[in-house]
Amino acid sequence: MKITILGALAALAVLNAPAWSQTQESADAKFAAQDWEGAAADYRALLDSNASNAQNWYNLARSLHQLEDYERARDAYLAAIDAGLQNTLAGAHYHLARIYMQLGDEAAAIKELETLARVGGIPGAFIQSTAEFAPLADNEAFKAVILALLVGRVGRDRCRKRTTVGVEQDIFSAGGLRYS
C-alpha cells in the first residue's frame, strides 16, 4: 500500500513539474520581453506556490517598479531580500532607494543607499547620475554614501593587494560608515 501511495505522489509531482516549469519559463520570457503586466501576473502565480524564491520576488518587484506600482514594488523588493536574495542584492537596495524617493521618503532612501554602500556592487558615479537622487545632491548623508562607495571601492582593491602579500588590511571610513 505504501508503495502505491508513494508511486502516485511521485506521478503527481512529475505531472505538475511541466506546468510549473512552463509558468517559470513564461514569467521569465515576459520579463525579458518587458511585458511587465504579464511578468508580474506570472511571478505572483509562482510565488503563490513558492514564496521562498528570492529571484522571483526580485523580478516581481522590477516588473511592478516598471509599472510604477511603487508600494507593491517596495514590498516585493523587501520580500526578495528577506528570502535571501544574493546575486542581485545590490540592485534590490538601489531600486528600493529609488522607490523611496518616488514615495517622497528621503530618509528611507538614504538608509537603503547606506546599506548599498556596505554591500557594494554599484559605483557611486552611477548613483549620482540617477535622476531620482538629484534632490539629494546637497544632502550630507548622500555625499557620505557616494564618498564611501568611492573610498570603499579603492579601499577594497588596496586591501586585496595588501593581503596577497600578507600585510594587515587597512580600514577605511567615510560618513560614519566603515569598510575593510
N, C-alpha and C positions, 0 to 999 in steps of 0.2 A: 504493500500500500504506500509506504514511504517513497519508494522508487517512482511509482506512478505520479504521486503529487509533485515530487521534485522534477520529474520529466515534464510535467505540464507547466510548472512555473518556468522552467528553462525555455520551453517552447514559446511561452508568452513573452518572455524577455527578448527573445530573438525576433519575434514578430513585431514588437514595439520598437526595437532599435532602429529600423529604417525610417520610421516616422519621425523619431527624434532627430536622427541624422539629417533627414530632408529638411526639417524645420531649422536646424542649426545652419545647414548649407543655405537655406533660403534667407535666413536672417543675415548671414554674413554677405551673401550676394547683394541683397538690398542695401546693406550698409556700404559696401564697396561702390555700388551704383549711385550712392547718395539719395536713395529713396528713403528719406528719413522717417516718414509716417509708416511705411511698410516695415522697415527695420525695427522701429520702436514697437510695433504690434507683435512682430515675431519674437523679439527679445523678451517682451513681457510674458508671452506664452511659454517660452523656455524657462524663464525664471519662476514661473508658477510651479513648475515641476522640479526645479533645481535652483533654489535661492542662494546656493553657496558658490555659484560660478562667477568669480570676480570679473573676468573679462566680459561676460555678457552684461553685467551691471555697468561696466565702463562703456561698452558700446551703446547700451540703452541711454546712458547719460549723455554721450556725444550726440546721439540722434535727437534727444529731447532738447539739448542745447541748440542744435541747428534749427529746431522748430520754435525756438525762443520760449520754450516752456521751462523757465528758469528755476522755479521752485521744485518741480519734479526732477529736473536735471540735477539740481543740488543734492536732492535726496538719493538719487541713483549714484552719483559720484561718491557720496559718503558710504553707501552700501557696498560699493566696489572696494573701497579702502577697508571697510570692516570685514569684507570677505577675504581679505589677504592679497589684494592686487599687488603685483610685484613689477612686471615688465613695463607697465605704463604708469607707475605710481607718481612720478614727477609730473606727467601730463595731467593726472587727476587733480593734483594740488594747483597746478597752473590754471586749469579750466575752472576749478572751484573759485579761485581768486577772481577770475573774470566774471563768473556768475554773481559773486557777492558785489562786485562793482555795478553790475546791471541792476541788482536789487537795492542799491544805494547803501550798502553796509561796508564802508571803507575799513573799519576796524577788523572785520572778519576777513576781508581781502588781504590786509596786511598780515594777519595771522597765518593765512594759507601761504603767502609768499615767504614768510619766515620759515615755515615748515619746508617749503620748497628749497630754500637756501640750505637747510640742513640735509635734505635728501640729495640735492644736486641734480644735474641732468639737463637743465635748461639754462643757456647762457643769459647773463644779466642784460646784455645788449638787446637780446630778443625780447625780454620782458619790458625793457624801457621803450621799445618800439611798438608795443601792443597798445592799440587805441584805447581800450578800456582803462588802462592805467595812466593815461595822460593827466587826469586830475590829481594824481598823486606825485607829480614831478617835483613839487617843492616840499613834500612831506618828508620829515627827517627819518621816520621809520622806513619808508620806501627807499630812501637814499642808502640807509644802512643795509637793507636787504641786497640792493644792487652791488654795493661795495663788498658785502660778504660773499656774494656769488663770484665776483671778480677775484677777490683775495683767496677765497676757498679753492677756486679752480687752480690758480697759480700755486697755492699752498699745497694742495693735494699732489700736484705734479712734482713740486720740490720734495715733498715727503717721500714720494715713491723713489725718486732718485737717491735721496739720502739713505733710505732704509735698505736699498740694494747694496750699499757699501757698509752697512752696519752702524750708521750714525743715528742717534736718537731723533725721533720725529720732532719737527717744530710744531708749535701750536699757534694758530692764527685766530684772531678775534676781531670782530667789527660789529658795531652797533649792538653790543651785548650778546652777540651770537658767537659761539666758539666752534672752531673747526680744527680737526687734526688730520 
